[in-house]
Amino acid sequence: MTPRFIRRPVHAVGRYLRNLFRAPNGARPVPIWVAVGSVAVTALLVAAGIDAAASGKLQSNDLVALQTDLGLVASDDFTGAAGTLPSQRMWNIRTGDGGWGNDEKQTYTDSPDNVSLDGEGNLRIVARQDGDDVTSARIDTLGKLDTSNGLLAVRARMPEGQGIHPAIWMLGSSLEVVGYPESGEIDIYEHVNSVRDNSVGAIGPRTDLSVKVPWKVQRRLPEAVTGTPGEYHTYWVYREPGLIQIGLDGTTVMELTPDDIPPRSVWVMDDPFFVVLNVAAGGEWPGPVGDSALPAEMSVDWVRMYG
């Protein structure tokens, strides 16, 4: 019988590849570098006699070394008929205008023209010209699914264009009780106009709660990490008490602990957070929406939570 310390890393890596990098719609095969890297990591784990499930942290910048024995807690592969809305059991569809804190120009709607399944295993979030207005969509899991630890991963293709601001992020589940920035924010990935103008990071409150200017720790990713625009990538965050690790595909791009935040700041990142997906348009960050920027579509292949 094969020893347990060999079986578990082999099985863990195999499960990781099946669950995290497969494309349910078959659109994107696993890159060869992922397969080669996985074999190499597996060999190292076996040779060292390491039980991958015994560690609660990333061991290196290779996502394969993540707590691969985590179980799948919840997921949405967005299967369903074209034009239908995402599952109400998991997602809230937010509507309205008002700038959303950044003087944004879009109005969020629940119209299938802005948010719907494509019938091929993807969710479409589309910013579009609608008469004289720009409409788009914003969905979240508040009150339906949140997490304070484990791995959240989203496989998506992000739009570009002047004035376009797509984001995959999280907000503290206490938002409606304590407000913002007291609830906290985790930016798994967002960009304004172009993937080259991107950021990942976290935002939280000050020790003096009368000060509404939040602390921010953010990082821009180089082009070598973000990859070719218009392709699907896996954006993820791993959390445990006192630790946030943010990654893109197989690379950890940022690590944050309470020691990394500015003085007189409060670490709220161990609290429950919920997921937000949206495409904003215009406003303080990206500037005016360009004539050729719309429609701008975020395509989400899947969302998976491990814990």
Buried (B, 14 or more C-beta within 10 A) or exposed (E): EEEEBBEBBBBBBEBBBEBBBBBBBEBBEBEEEBEEBBEEBBEBBBEEEBBBBEBBEBBEEBBBBBBBBBEEBBBBBBBBEEEEBBBEEBBBBBBEBEEBEBEBBBBBBBBBBBBBBBBBBBBBBBBBBBEEEBBBBBBBBBEBBBBBBBBBBBBBBBBBBBBBBBBBBBBBBBBEEBEBBBBBBBBBBBBBBBBEBBBBBBBBBBEEEEEEEBBBBEEBBEEEBBBEBEEBBBBBBBBBEEBBBBBBBBEBBBBBEEEEBEEEBBBBBBBBBBBBBBBBBBBEBBEEBBEEBBBBBBBBBBBBBBB
